[in-house]
Amino acid sequence: MRTYFRYWLDERELRDHKDFLPPFLEVATRLGLRGLEPAKPTVQAWYYGTRRPQGDFRRVIVAWTDHSIDQLWTEIPEGTVPDFRPLSGTSSIAHHAEPGMGLNDMKRTGAMAARRAKEFLLGVDRDRVGVDTLDLLRDDVARLVAAYPRVPLSTVWTDLLDSHGQVLRLLESGRVQPSQLRELNFMASALSFLVAKGCNDMEDRDNAMTMARLASSCARDAEHPPLIALIDGLKSLISYWADRPGDALHYARQGAASADEHKGTVGLWLLGLQSRAAAVLGDEETVRSANQLAAERRDYVVPDDLDALGGLFTYSQEKQLYYLVEAEALLGHGDAALATQAELAVQGFSDPDAPSWAFGDLAGSQCDLALVRLNGGDIEGAAAAIRPVLDLPSSHRNNGIVVSAQRVRRALTSDQVRTAIAARDLREEIEVYPPTRPALPR
């Protein structure tokens, strides 16, 4: 594959490793990354487009070329001359704001300085973890938890892995005071949760479960029962999207038992997870009882520290309705009352500025609305409901969204709607949905 990065290197006669290395090392040094040196096979893999740089390598290449990784790894047809606009009009390795520097470049160089400051803080407390380091990590956890459900994984993945690694290294370093252990283990568990969710979104289920087990271990070391229950919910979620509803129900029940004495929303989430898993198993009685219990407990919720973090760590009323509708849709129901609830679930995620908004939940509720309408024989209504999902950019098509869309495709093969021309056209469009997505960062 001839990428723009390959074209960029060829134009500068930097194809060979010996020619590539000196300017790369110069940029790395200016970024405070002295000693960062890619091996020859790594550079060759970048050159031929079979691998993308990660972590600090990515930072150096973006700063060096002044182009994003997505631009650099865009395929260029042979015989054409690409025309990609740089990220800024100034030097890509500048460290200070020169007169006339554009706002984007000022922000970029400011971010580079902030990263350097973070590296300094993490290294300066050589004998113990200081207050500033803990404050920095708290801010990282809060930022990443809030951002995760609102943006494509590719925009936060590198930062997430960096912060996750930093917390684990501190726990391994022996510099942590006993009074800091619980908080650092809480952070490690929260970040491991997000990494596990990211692996699951990329359909990397084995690594997702490994990360979930790490999150669970850190939650136990933090002696935080609601967080332990939350991780059981994560294991249920991973199993649910892997089409293992029996495992999903087991983990959700396990988590619900340990969350029974706590008043935060994690217990309600575990009931919602039970309901969805039971629906896949066709267990209508469990669906009804779990949803009824969740509705009763909603009035007695007392938000805890997990709810204060927000994002995936809280279970809003909008999400509770979305889970209820999904369970009913999976049972094959499609009456007028359920259709109204499904429409309300979509409306609940209609405001991107709302605290509970998440692009995955919006897409999931739109697929559920399509399912409900198909269950009621309304093909055109189903097509209208799923249209925004099919129009999502590829960066947003995570595993859960694709699986949800495929459920709609399967519903289009039922005897009730299978022979309709509109059903056939929609089915064919959904069939090509997964292959066209880059599936987030590789």
Rosetta blueprint (number, residue, H / E / L):
1 M L
2 R L
3 T E
4 Y H
5 F H
6 R H
7 Y H
8 W H
9 L H
10 D H
11 E H
12 R L
13 E L
14 L L
15 R L
16 D L
17 H H
18 K H
19 D H
20 F H
21 L H
22 P H
23 P H
24 F H
25 L H
26 E H
27 V H
28 A H
29 T H
30 R H
31 L L
32 G L
33 L L
34 R L
35 G L
36 L L
37 E L
38 P L
39 A L
40 K H
41 P H
42 T H
43 V H
44 Q H
45 A H
46 W H
47 Y H
48 Y L
49 G L
50 T L
51 R L
52 R L
53 P L
54 Q L
55 G H
56 D H
57 F H
58 R H
59 R H
60 V H
61 I H
62 V H
63 A H
64 W H
65 T H
66 D L
67 H L
68 S L
69 I H
70 D H
71 Q H
72 L H
73 W L
74 T L
75 E E
76 I L
77 P L
78 E L
79 G L
80 T L
81 V L
82 P L
83 D L
84 F L
85 R L
86 P L
87 L L
88 S L
89 G L
90 T L
91 S L
92 S L
93 I L
94 A L
95 H L
96 H L
97 A L
98 E L
99 P L
100 G L
101 M L
102 G L
103 L H
104 N H
105 D H
106 M H
107 K H
108 R H
109 T H
110 G H
111 A H
112 M H
113 A H
114 A H
115 R H
116 R H
117 A H
118 K H
119 E H
120 F H
121 L H
122 L H
123 G H
124 V H
125 D L
126 R L
127 D L
128 R L
129 V L
130 G L
131 V H
132 D H
133 T H
134 L H
135 D H
136 L H
137 L H
138 R H
139 D H
140 D H
141 V H
142 A H
143 R H
144 L H
145 V H
146 A H
147 A H
148 Y H
149 P H
150 R H
151 V L
152 P L
153 L H
154 S H
155 T H
156 V L
157 W H
158 T H
159 D H
160 L H
161 L H
162 D H
163 S H
164 H H
165 G H
166 Q H
167 V H
168 L H
169 R H
170 L H
171 L H
172 E H
173 S H
174 G L
175 R L
176 V L
177 Q L
178 P H
179 S H
180 Q H
181 L H
182 R H
183 E H
184 L H
185 N H
186 F H
187 M H
188 A H
189 S H
190 A H
191 L H
192 S H
193 F H
194 L H
195 V H
196 A H
197 K H
198 G H
199 C H
200 N H
201 D H
202 M L
203 E L
204 D L
205 R H
206 D H
207 N H
208 A H
209 M H
210 T H
211 M H
212 A H
213 R H
214 L H
215 A H
216 S H
217 S H
218 C H
219 A H
220 R H
221 D H
222 A L
223 E L
224 H L
225 P H
226 P H
227 L H
228 I H
229 A H
230 L H
231 I H
232 D H
233 G H
234 L H
235 K H
236 S H
237 L H
238 I H
239 S H
240 Y H
241 W H
242 A L
243 D L
244 R L
245 P H
246 G H
247 D H
248 A H
249 L H
250 H H
251 Y H
252 A H
253 R H
254 Q H
255 G H
256 A H
257 A H
258 S H
259 A L
260 D L
261 E L
262 H L
263 K L
264 G L
265 T L
266 V H
267 G H
268 L H
269 W H
270 L H
271 L H
272 G H
273 L H
274 Q H
275 S H
276 R H
277 A H
278 A H
279 A H
280 V H
281 L L
282 G L
283 D L
284 E H
285 E H
286 T H
287 V H
288 R H
289 S H
290 A H
291 N H
292 Q H
293 L H
294 A H
295 A H
296 E H
297 R H
298 R H
299 D L
300 Y L
301 V L
302 V L
303 P L
304 D L
305 D H
306 L H
307 D H
308 A H
309 L H
310 G L
311 G H
312 L H
313 F H
314 T L
315 Y L
316 S L
317 Q H
318 E H
319 K H
320 Q H
321 L H
322 Y H
323 Y H
324 L H
325 V H
326 E H
327 A H
328 E H
329 A H
330 L H
331 L L
332 G L
333 H L
334 G L
335 D L
336 A H
337 A H
338 L H
339 A H
340 T H
341 Q H
342 A H
343 E H
344 L H
345 A H
346 V H
347 Q H
348 G H
349 F L
350 S L
351 D L
352 P L
353 D L
354 A L
355 P L
356 S L
357 W L
358 A L
359 F H
360 G H
361 D H
362 L H
363 A H
364 G H
365 S H
366 Q H
367 C H
368 D H
369 L H
370 A H
371 L H
372 V H
373 R H
374 L H
375 N H
376 G L
377 G L
378 D L
379 I H
380 E H
381 G H
382 A H
383 A H
384 A H
385 A H
386 I H
387 R H
388 P H
389 V H
390 L H
391 D L
392 L L
393 P L
394 S H
395 S H
396 H H
397 R L
398 N L
399 N H
400 G H
401 I H
402 V H
403 V H
404 S H
405 A H
406 Q H
407 R H
408 V H
409 R H
410 R H
411 A H
412 L L
413 T L
414 S L
415 D L
416 Q L
417 V L
418 R L
419 T L
420 A L
421 I H
422 A H
423 A H
424 R H
425 D H
426 L H
427 R H
428 E H
429 E H
430 I H
431 E H
432 V L
433 Y L
434 P H
435 P H
436 T H
437 R L
438 P L
439 A L
440 L L
441 P L
442 R L
